[in-house]
Amino acid sequence: LNLLIKPLWVFIEVEVQNKAGIEQYGLYFALFNLSLILNMILDGGIVNFNNKKIAANPSLANQYINKLIPLRFLLGLIYLVLLIVVGLALGYKTSSILLLATLGFNQFLLAVLMFLRSNLQGLHFFKSDSIISITDRVIMASLVLYMFYTISAAEFNIRWFAYIQTAGYAVAALLAFVFLVFHSSVKIKPQFSLRFSLAYLKKCFPYALIGIFMLLYSFSDSVILERYRGDTEAGIYAQSSRLLLALINFSYLFSVPLLPMFAR
């Protein structure tokens, strides 16, 4: 499923770059990567640690899910506030901050989606997870292709691309939630526990630390380039960088089922 959909998405995103223009996409690329760099505050290492724990002890799913849902929303709020503060500190204009906020909200939706998927993976519902893994891209690709055929390049605004991502992640997260509720014995009854949250985040810290270093290593370059050399240079860099990230995704696709398999 991923081999069918993900390569198509690469070509669609290249066309988005062409439609938006180098400067407009260069700004988007820098803001998108900035939202990724701070993503580990949003994730906190929870996804990988939860994946491992649920795979090793499926009976913990009901307890962990209900206590982690409020924690995820709290981390999401902290992440969005910090992202806006960092954007203002870096000197971005109001229009750019609005786009950054949209991209940050998309990261929050993606974090919710990945958390729900980590539970499906931990419970070894790999077929359901594989369907969800392409749902967001199918919706995004359909909406982007429709947009290509209805508007000209001169009318194209990169914000619409961000809004399309919002729709894709929201629908995929909703589908993942439905699968988790009706495809397993998990009963959703969120309950916040400060003691549990602090203890859980402490256990997740090694995963979070690895994530922070990898995100800084992988995505800080475009932000630095855009701030020092401008949107145009960042846009030129983005044209090749996105293709490199697409190739990296192939190795990531193998790691997704392997972690819960080894943990089990």
N, C-alpha and C positions, 0 to 999 in steps of 0.2 A: 504493500500500500504506500509506504513512504517512498519507495523507488519510483512509483508512478507519479506521485504528487509533488515531492520536494524539488526535483529537477525542473518541473514546470514552473514552480514558484520562483526559482532563480531567474529564469528568463523574463517572467512578469516583472520582477523587481528591477531588472536591468532596463526594461521599457519605462518603468516609473522614473528611473534616473533620467532617461532621455526626455520624457515629457516634462518633468519638473525643471530641468536645466541644472547646470553644474552648481551654481551658487545656491539655489533654493534647496537642492538635495544635499549639498555640503553642510548647510546649517542643520538640516534635519538629521543627517548622519552623526554630527557632533553631539546634538542634543539626545539622540537615541542612545548613543554610547555612554553619555553621562548618566542617563537613567539606568543603564546596565551596571556601571561601576558601583553605584550605591545599592544595587539590587540585593547584595548580601545582607544588608540591614533588614531588608524586607523578608528575605528567606531565613537568615540566621542559621543555615545549615540544617534546617528542619526536614526538608524534602528527602535528602539522602539518608539522614539518620532514621527518619520515620520509615522509609522504605526498608531499611535493614532490620529494624525492630519488628515491624509487622510481618515481614517474611519469616523471621526466626520464631515469632510468637503470634500467630494469627488471632489468638484469643484476646490479645490486647487492643485490637482494632477499635472496638466499641468505646473503650475507655479513653484511648488516646485521641481519637477523632473529635469527640465531644469536648475535650479539654483544650485541644489545639486550635479549634475554630476561633474562639475569642482571641487567643494569642496572635493568630495570623492577622486578624483585623486590627489589633493594637499595633503590631509591627508595621502594618500597611499605613496607618495614620502617621506614625513616627517617620516612616520613609518619605511620604509625600511632603510633609512639612520640611524635613531636612533637604529634600531635593530642591524645593523652591528657594530655600535659604542659600544653598550652594549656587544655584543659578543666578540669583541676585548678586551674590558676592563676586561671581565671575564677570559681572557687568552686562548680562544679557538684557535686551530691551523687553518691554511689556509683551509685544507680540510673540517674541521668542519664549518668554516665560509661560504664556498660555499654551504654546505647542509643547513645551517641556512638561507642563502639568498633565496634558492629555497623554503623552508618552509614559509618564509616571503612573497614571491610572491604568494604562494598558499593562504595565509591569505588575501592578497589583492584581489585575484580573488573571494574568499569566501565572502569578505565584499561587493564586487560589486553584487554578487549573492543575498546576504541577503537584500541589499538595493532594488534591483529590486523586490524581493519577498515581501518586506514590502509594496510596492505600490500595488501589486496584492492582498495582504491580506487586506490592507486598503480599496481597492475598492470592496472587498468581492468576488473576483474570487478564491474561495477556491479549486475548482476542478483543475483548472489550476495550482495553487500553490502546490497541493498535488502531481501532476505529476512531477513538477520540483524538489520537495523535495527529490525524490528518483533517479532522473536522474544521478546525480554525482556518487551515490553509485552503480548504475547498471553498469555504464561504468567502474568504478574502479574495481568492483568485477569481471567483464568479463576479463579485462586486467590482473588482478592479477592471476586469475585461469589459463589463457593462459600461463602466465609466470611460474607458478608452474609446468605445464606439459611439458615445453620446456627446463628448466634449472634445474640443480641440486642444492642442498643446499649449496655445496661448492662454486658454481659460483654466488650465490645470493648476490646482493649489495643493501643496504637499500636505496641508492639514486634512484634506479629504482622505488621504492615504492612512493617516493616523486614526481617523474616525472609523475607517473600514476595519482596521485592526481591532478596535474596541468591539465592534460587532462580532467579529470572528472569535475572539477570546471569550466574550460573554456567552455566546451560544454553546461553545465547546465546554465551558465550565458548567453550564446548566445541564448539558448532556452527561458529563462526568458525574455530577451529583445524582442524577436520576439513576445511572448505572450502579453507583455505589449503594444507593438506598434499596433498589429493587433487585439487584443482582447479588446481594449478600445479606447477612443477618444484622448488619449495622443499623442501629436506631439513632437518629440524629436528635440529641438533646444537649445543646451547648451549655457548658458550665465553666466559669472562669475560676481558676485557682492560682493565686499568686505564688504560693510555695511550689506547686507543680511546675508552673511556667518558668520560674527561676532555675529550678533543678534541671528541667528539660533543656533549657538554653545552655546551661553549663555543660551538659553532656554533648550537645550539638557543636560546641565551640571548635573542636578540631576540624569538623566539616566546614564550618563557617570560615575558619582561617584559611584553609585551602582555597575556598571559593573567592575570598577577598583578594588573595595574591593572583589568582588566575584571571579575575576580572580586571584588575589593575594592569596586569601584563598584556591582556588581549585588547582592551578597549580605551585605555587612556591616551593612546597615540593620536587618535582623531580629534579628541577634545583639545589637546595641546596644540595640534596643527591649526585647528580652526581659530583658536584664540590668538595665536601668534602670527599666522599667515593669511587668515581670512577664509570666507566661505568657498571661494573658487578653488583654492589649493586643497581644502578638505573634500570638495566634490570630486576633484580629479583622483585623489587618493581612494575615495569611496568606490569608484568604478572598478578597481581591481580588488580592493579589500573584501567586498561583499562576495565575490566569487571564491576567494580563499576560505571565507567562513562557511560557504556552502559545502566545500569539500571536507572541512572539518566535521560537518554534521554526520557524515557517513560513519566515522568512528564513534561518534556519540550515540548513534542508533544502536550499535552493538552493546554499548555499556548499559543502556536502559534496562534490558531484561537480565543481563548478567549479574548485576548487583543483587537483586532479590533471589536469583537462583543460587548464588554462592551463599547468601545469608541463610536460606532455607536449609 
